[in-house]
Amino acid sequence: MNAVRIGSTIRVSMKSFNEWIDNKGFLLNNEETFDNQVYTLEEIKDILKIGRNSSYNLLNENYFKIIKLGKIVRISKKSFDNWLNK
């Protein structure tokens, strides 16, 4: 997968990421897929009952792992849930 590191951020093109997912299948077991392992920003907002600006501020604090693909942001469920349950 083609990636570019900018500081501590790694950027991957959507095309490259989608090809990687298609080629790998990204199946973890019979029913679990990549979508089952990540939250969207909207889901985080709903879980925490916060607004858009607060959710972006929270992402920038690096409390949990995030994946940025251009304007698309996904949050690792495992790291978010661990942070939430502290």
C-alpha positions as CSV (number, residue, x, y, z in Angstrom):
1,M,0.0,0.0,0.0
2,N,1.4,3.4,-0.9
3,A,1.7,5.7,2.1
4,V,3.3,9.0,3.0
5,R,4.4,9.9,6.5
6,I,4.0,13.6,7.5
7,G,5.3,13.9,11.1
8,S,3.5,11.3,13.1
9,T,0.6,11.1,10.6
10,I,0.5,8.5,7.9
11,R,-1.5,9.3,4.8
12,V,-2.8,6.7,2.4
13,S,-4.7,7.4,-0.9
14,M,-8.3,6.2,-0.9
15,K,-7.6,4.3,-4.1
16,S,-4.6,2.5,-2.6
17,F,-6.5,1.7,0.6
18,N,-9.6,0.4,-1.2
19,E,-7.4,-1.8,-3.4
20,W,-5.6,-3.1,-0.3
21,I,-9.0,-4.0,1.4
22,D,-10.3,-5.6,-1.8
23,N,-7.1,-7.7,-2.2
24,K,-6.8,-8.8,1.4
25,G,-10.6,-9.3,1.9
26,F,-10.0,-7.9,5.4
27,L,-12.0,-10.7,6.9
28,L,-11.0,-11.5,10.5
29,N,-13.3,-14.4,11.1
30,N,-16.5,-15.6,9.5
31,E,-18.5,-12.5,10.4
32,E,-16.2,-9.8,11.5
33,T,-14.9,-7.2,9.0
34,F,-13.0,-4.0,9.0
35,D,-16.3,-2.0,9.5
36,N,-16.9,-4.0,12.8
37,Q,-13.5,-2.8,14.2
38,V,-13.9,1.0,13.7
39,Y,-16.2,3.8,14.7
40,T,-17.1,6.8,12.5
41,L,-16.9,10.3,13.9
42,E,-20.7,10.3,14.0
43,E,-20.8,7.2,16.1
44,I,-18.3,8.7,18.6
45,K,-20.5,11.9,18.8
46,D,-23.6,9.8,19.5
47,I,-21.9,7.6,22.1
48,L,-20.4,10.5,24.0
49,K,-23.3,12.9,23.3
50,I,-21.0,15.7,22.2
51,G,-20.9,18.1,19.3
52,R,-18.8,18.1,16.1
53,N,-16.2,20.5,17.4
54,S,-15.8,18.6,20.7
55,S,-15.4,15.3,18.8
56,Y,-12.6,16.8,16.6
57,N,-10.9,18.2,19.7
58,L,-11.0,14.8,21.3
59,L,-9.5,13.2,18.2
60,N,-6.6,15.7,18.3
61,E,-5.8,14.7,21.9
62,N,-4.6,11.3,20.7
63,Y,-6.4,9.3,23.5
64,F,-7.1,6.5,21.0
65,K,-6.0,5.2,17.6
66,I,-7.4,6.9,14.6
67,I,-7.2,6.2,10.8
68,K,-7.3,9.2,8.5
69,L,-7.8,8.8,4.8
70,G,-8.1,12.2,3.4
71,K,-11.2,13.7,5.0
72,I,-12.4,10.2,6.2
73,V,-11.7,9.5,9.8
74,R,-12.2,6.1,11.5
75,I,-11.6,5.4,15.2
76,S,-10.3,2.0,16.5
77,K,-13.2,0.4,18.5
78,K,-10.7,-1.5,20.7
79,S,-8.7,1.6,21.7
80,F,-11.8,3.8,22.0
81,D,-13.6,1.3,24.2
82,N,-10.5,0.9,26.4
83,W,-10.2,4.7,26.8
84,L,-13.9,5.0,27.5
85,N,-13.9,2.2,30.2
86,K,-10.9,3.6,32.1
